[in-house]
Amino acid sequence: MKKVTEKRVFVQVERTFDEPAETIFDAWLDIEILSHWMFGPAVRNEEILNLTNDPRPGGRFSYQVKRGNEILNHIGAYLEVKRPSLLVFTWGVDIEPAEESVVTIRIAPTATGCLLQLEHDMDLKWSAYADRTEEGWTYMIGLLHDYLQRKKAK
């Protein structure tokens, strides 16, 4: 879902999981798990070069990948880390570091697992990328779901 105001674009994605909130929260911070659903050859045609993470308020992350001949470094800083219910971080690429947006992850327990709600807050100038952003998060969160299902089946 997309919401546009005078200055901001908000992309929202929801997904239910049959996993406890702690499992889903940790999947956003554990580099080993991230390499199965957010980055790497299981996600798209890319090679992981380096994933670093300091998951605390003020801590930073760097997820460096190679796609074809291009090296991309997804960077950000954690604004809030409240396990297992809230994770807020900036999101950008190092070639445009001043262009960071804000991603808010809310995870609420349900009777059978949890509900993940993602909101990506971007400057209005990125409105043309809102649909693509929504598709990307939906795809990756789906990969997270599938990875956890496979892991549980083992």
C-alpha positions as CSV (number, residue, x, y, z in Angstrom):
1,M,0.0,0.0,0.0
2,K,1.2,3.5,-0.8
3,K,0.3,6.8,0.9
4,V,1.5,10.2,-0.5
5,T,1.4,13.5,1.4
6,E,2.7,16.9,0.3
7,K,6.3,16.0,1.2
8,R,6.5,12.3,1.9
9,V,5.8,8.9,0.4
10,F,4.9,6.0,2.7
11,V,5.1,2.5,1.4
12,Q,3.4,-0.1,3.7
13,V,3.7,-3.9,3.7
14,E,2.1,-6.4,6.0
15,R,2.8,-10.1,6.5
16,T,1.6,-12.7,9.0
17,F,4.1,-15.3,10.2
18,D,3.6,-18.6,12.1
19,E,6.7,-17.7,14.1
20,P,7.1,-15.9,17.4
21,A,7.7,-12.1,17.2
22,E,11.3,-12.7,18.5
23,T,12.2,-14.9,15.6
24,I,11.0,-12.3,13.0
25,F,12.7,-9.5,14.9
26,D,16.0,-11.3,15.0
27,A,15.8,-12.1,11.3
28,W,16.2,-8.4,10.6
29,L,19.4,-8.3,12.6
30,D,21.1,-11.6,12.2
31,I,23.5,-11.4,9.3
32,E,23.4,-15.1,8.6
33,I,19.6,-15.0,8.3
34,L,19.7,-11.8,6.2
35,S,21.9,-13.6,3.7
36,H,19.0,-15.9,2.9
37,W,16.2,-13.4,2.4
38,M,17.4,-9.8,1.9
39,F,20.7,-10.2,0.1
40,G,22.6,-12.8,-1.9
41,P,22.0,-15.3,-4.7
42,A,18.9,-16.7,-3.1
43,V,17.3,-13.3,-3.5
44,R,18.6,-12.0,-6.8
45,N,21.6,-12.3,-9.1
46,E,24.2,-10.9,-6.7
47,E,27.2,-11.8,-4.6
48,I,27.4,-10.8,-1.0
49,L,30.7,-9.0,-0.4
50,N,30.3,-7.9,3.2
51,L,27.5,-7.7,5.8
52,T,28.1,-5.8,9.0
53,N,25.6,-4.9,11.7
54,D,25.7,-3.1,15.0
55,P,22.0,-3.4,16.1
56,R,21.7,-0.8,18.8
57,P,20.3,2.8,18.8
58,G,23.0,4.8,17.0
59,G,24.6,1.6,15.6
60,R,25.1,1.4,11.9
61,F,24.9,-1.4,9.3
62,S,26.5,-1.9,5.9
63,Y,25.3,-4.5,3.5
64,Q,27.7,-4.6,0.5
65,V,26.8,-6.7,-2.6
66,K,28.0,-7.0,-6.2
67,R,25.4,-7.0,-8.9
68,G,27.0,-7.5,-12.3
69,N,29.8,-5.0,-12.4
70,E,28.2,-2.7,-9.8
71,I,29.0,-2.7,-6.1
72,L,26.2,-1.5,-3.9
73,N,26.5,-0.7,-0.2
74,H,23.2,-0.5,1.5
75,I,23.8,1.6,4.7
76,G,21.8,2.9,7.6
77,A,21.7,3.6,11.3
78,Y,19.4,2.2,13.9
79,L,17.1,4.8,15.5
80,E,15.1,2.4,17.8
81,V,15.7,-1.2,18.7
82,K,13.0,-2.6,21.0
83,R,13.0,-6.4,20.8
84,P,10.7,-8.0,19.7
85,S,8.2,-5.3,18.7
86,L,9.9,-2.3,17.1
87,L,12.8,-1.7,14.8
88,V,13.4,1.7,13.2
89,F,16.4,2.5,10.9
90,T,17.5,4.7,8.1
91,W,18.0,3.1,4.7
92,G,20.1,4.3,1.8
93,V,22.9,3.5,-0.6
94,D,26.4,4.8,0.0
95,I,26.5,6.5,-3.5
96,E,23.7,8.8,-2.2
97,P,24.3,8.8,1.6
98,A,22.3,12.0,2.1
99,E,19.3,10.3,0.6
100,E,18.5,8.0,3.4
101,S,14.9,7.2,4.1
102,V,13.4,5.6,7.3
103,V,12.1,2.1,7.7
104,T,9.9,1.2,10.6
105,I,9.2,-2.4,11.5
106,R,6.4,-3.2,13.9
107,I,5.9,-6.8,15.0
108,A,2.8,-7.8,17.1
109,P,2.1,-11.2,18.5
110,T,-1.0,-13.0,17.2
111,A,-2.7,-16.2,18.3
112,T,-0.6,-18.3,15.9
113,G,2.6,-16.3,15.5
114,C,2.9,-12.6,14.7
115,L,2.1,-9.8,12.3
116,L,4.9,-7.8,10.7
117,Q,4.1,-4.3,9.5
118,L,6.7,-2.4,7.5
119,E,6.5,1.3,6.7
120,H,9.1,2.9,4.4
121,D,9.1,6.7,4.7
122,M,10.7,8.4,1.7
123,D,11.1,11.9,0.4
124,L,8.4,12.8,-2.2
125,K,11.0,13.0,-4.9
126,W,11.2,9.2,-4.8
127,S,7.4,8.8,-5.4
128,A,8.1,7.2,-8.8
129,Y,9.9,4.4,-7.0
130,A,7.1,3.7,-4.5
131,D,5.6,0.8,-6.3
132,R,9.0,-0.8,-7.0
133,T,9.8,-0.3,-3.3
134,E,6.6,-2.0,-2.2
135,E,7.2,-4.9,-4.6
136,G,10.8,-5.3,-3.3
137,W,9.8,-5.4,0.4
138,T,6.9,-7.7,-0.3
139,Y,9.2,-10.0,-2.3
140,M,11.9,-10.1,0.4
141,I,9.5,-10.5,3.3
142,G,8.0,-13.4,1.3
143,L,11.5,-14.9,1.0
144,L,11.9,-14.6,4.8
145,H,8.7,-16.5,5.3
146,D,9.7,-19.2,2.9
147,Y,13.2,-19.5,4.5
148,L,11.8,-19.9,8.0
149,Q,9.3,-22.5,6.7
150,R,12.1,-24.5,5.1
151,K,14.2,-24.2,8.2
152,K,11.3,-25.4,10.4
153,A,10.7,-28.4,8.1
154,K,14.3,-29.6,8.6
